[in-house]
Structures are given as C-alpha cells and as structure tokens.
C-alpha cells in the first residue's frame, strides 16, 4: 500500500480523516438537497446538534442564510 501511495504522491491518511472529508463534503452540499439529518445519522452522532457544532462552518452560504436554515432545522427537530 505504501509503495502505491508513494508512486501516486498521495499522502497516507488515517481512516478517521476520511470520515471528516466525507462529512464536510456532504454538509457543504446541503443546498443541493443533501439531508443533514441523514448525514448526522450516518456519522453516528447522538443528535443533529453535534453534527451542526462540528460541521456548520462547511455550509457554503452567507451567514444570514445559514443561521435562518439552522434555526429552521433546530425548530423542526425541537432543539431551539
């Protein structure tokens, strides 16, 4: 495996890093119809608030739009 990584120039990463790459990519695509609750469940988070605390910074929108959507999500699931 290391020789393949060396030949391709890809740095070795831990499997845990792949989890964060997946999550941040999925969260950054919320505006394309990705269900954030599904992402939270896939990650095994106890509730959506944990996912939002960690990954909300990857939502590609202006702050006002982001806060409006996060408040709406929080209201729907009962955390706000």
QUISUL-V495645 format. One record per backbone hydrogen bond with DSSP energy under -0.5 kcal/mol. NH is the residue of the N-H (numbers start at 1). CO is the residue of the C=O. Records with the same first field share a line. If there is no record, write none. Layout:
BEGIN
NH=CO, CO
END
This chain:
BEGIN
5=1
6=2
7=3
8=4
9=5
10=5
17=14
18=14
19=15
20=16
21=17
22=18
23=19
24=20
25=21
26=22
27=23
28=24
29=25, 26
30=27
32=29
33=30
34=29
36=34
39=35
40=36
41=37
42=38
43=39
44=40, 41
45=40
50=47
51=47
52=48
53=49
54=50
55=51
56=52
58=55
59=56
60=58
61=59
66=62
67=63
68=64
69=65
70=66
71=67
72=68
73=69
74=70
75=71
76=72
77=73
78=74
79=74
80=74
END
